[in-house]
Amino acid sequence: MSKLPFLLIVLAGSAIAQTDRPNVLFAISDDQSAMHAGAYGDTSNKTPAFDRIAREGVLFSYAATAAPSCAPSRSAILTGRNIWEVEEGGILLGILRSRFTVFPLILADAGYELGATGKTWGPGRLEGWDRDIFGRRITTHKLPEADRRPGLNELDYAANFEEFFANRDESKPFFFWLGTSEPHQRYDIGAWQRAGKRLEDARLPGALPDRPEVRGEILDYGIEIEHFDRHLARALETLEDAGELDNTLVIVTSDHGNPLPRSKCNLYDSGIQVPLAMRLPGVIPGGRKVDDLASLVDLAPTILDAATVPVPEVMSGRSLWRIARSEKSGLVDASRDFVVAAFERHTIARRGGVGYPMRAIRTHKYAYIRNYEPDRWPAGDPDYNAPPQGFFGDVDRGVTKAFLMANALDPEIRPYYLMAYGRRPAEELYDIQSDPHQLRNIAADPAWARIKQELQWQLNAYLQEHGDPRQRGEAPWDSYPFAGSWRLLDNPNWKLEGMPAPLP
């Protein structure tokens, strides 16, 4: 394709009146499953700001992360590409290199002013850029002492957004990334009691036992979801007071599912299904819930579409903008009938520093998961202590994790222990309609052989089309060195285990 037509398109886009191009507020929490927001039916968590975006805009009934680990998920969001397409950017403590196009810089080149606060990309290393890919990062404002609690980030995210907004160039539209560290693990244990919550209201994933300890941790996690929502509400108030809310595309999501056992670092719905809602009055008709399957890989092309900026052909995601602007509810685009998610490596949880590679395809009716190394332990080696998470190092340390480990021999708890920590077969298949929590693997049942084969073919075709090295029998991720904040995964044994050395 000639470069001239593309250049003309860019110039034409730049000529559009700035008032016709929406501001973009992108709010993203850290480790939040969709099922734990009010708009998705949770009554224990109060999320009025998110619920407002869903009510006045469009709510996606099913949106999946590209990967159930923070850095690779955020790589996929930024680049609009699957995690195997961004090399070291597809692992925790990896490297996202400047040869991979990121949508905020495309917006900046098209005339947008960029800003951010809180958690953006990482942990890991951004390498090769001559400018900050998030623009002006604001960390000036901290929470008042009275509002600080164990586990909360000290940043006052909403106040930092307010500072950016007050000092922005009003002749330009803006893109602002509001990323919280909540509800990532390290909760204020028992905060649910002080907040007056009730154990019976906690909404449990089906793979966790119904015990008070587990319900309590779910509620403590919910306290941090509410913290995120309050900052979102304040940011919306800042825009509304200035008369700019209705000129701003607001997108709210999370990087992946909750950090409890069998969720984070897993390709079941509790690990990959995230909240997703968008609002822009006059453009996005409100009061709608759509059933088109969406992926966070789709957000980069969606935001570029909304900004009337051409979407690079290299992006694998498909824009959701036409669906968002439709007046229909339910299924808008029948071709959006599956999503693909992937996982490679998270913490140092196994000897040799290797990961637990998986790919999954999720349709409206079924979930098929391929485990490439079934002889490995999916949550980490059971006899390998990996600070700071301890044994089973790919599961964040917390009350539920400890409860399952302490009660592993209890006949009532052992099935949950094995679902979280036990080895898995090479293939898993779940009938979502009869088994929404994906507890009964039917991959080996002959009655489901045809469905399994169809999903295998569909997944293979997608991986082949998008150049997954796994389809070529290659596995480069285990050999990638760790980079960035090495202290987060400090392990005194790594030198003795043949692991890739951490980069300085």
Sequence and secondary structure as in RCSB ss.txt:
>XXXX:A:sequence
MSKLPFLLIVLAGSAIAQTDRPNVLFAISDDQSAMHAGAYGDTSNKTPAFDRIAREGVLFSYAATAAPSCAPSRS
AILTGRNIWEVEEGGILLGILRSRFTVFPLILADAGYELGATGKTWGPGRLEGWDRDIFGRRITTHKLPEADRRP
GLNELDYAANFEEFFANRDESKPFFFWLGTSEPHQRYDIGAWQRAGKRLEDARLPGALPDRPEVRGEILDYGIEI
EHFDRHLARALETLEDAGELDNTLVIVTSDHGNPLPRSKCNLYDSGIQVPLAMRLPGVIPGGRKVDDLASLVDLA
PTILDAATVPVPEVMSGRSLWRIARSEKSGLVDASRDFVVAAFERHTIARRGGVGYPMRAIRTHKYAYIRNYEPD
RWPAGDPDYNAPPQGFFGDVDRGVTKAFLMANALDPEIRPYYLMAYGRRPAEELYDIQSDPHQLRNIAADPAWAR
IKQELQWQLNAYLQEHGDPRQRGEAPWDSYPFAGSWRLLDNPNWKLEGMPAPLP
>XXXX:A:secstr
  HHHHHHHHHHHHTS GGGS EEEEEEESS  GGGSGGGT SSS  HHHHHHHHHSEEES EE S SSHHHHHH
HHHHTS GGGSGGGGSTTEEEETTS  HHHHHHHTT EEEEEE  S SEEEES SS TT EE    B  GGG  T
T  SB HHHHHHHHHHTS TTS EEEEEE  TTSS   TTHHHHTT  GGG    TTS   HHHHHHHHHHHHHH
HHHHHHHHHHHHHHHHTT GGGEEEEEEESSS SSTTTTTS SHHHHEE EEEE TTTS SSEEE S EEGGGHH
HHHHHHTT    TT  S   HHHHH S  B S TT  EEEEEE   SS SGGG    EEEEEESSEEEEEES TT
S TT  TT  BTTTBSSTTS  SHHHHHHHHTTTSTTTHHHHHHHHS   SEEEEETTT TT  S  TT GGGHH
HHHHHHHHHHHHHHHTT GGGGT   GGGS   S GGGG  TTGGGTT      
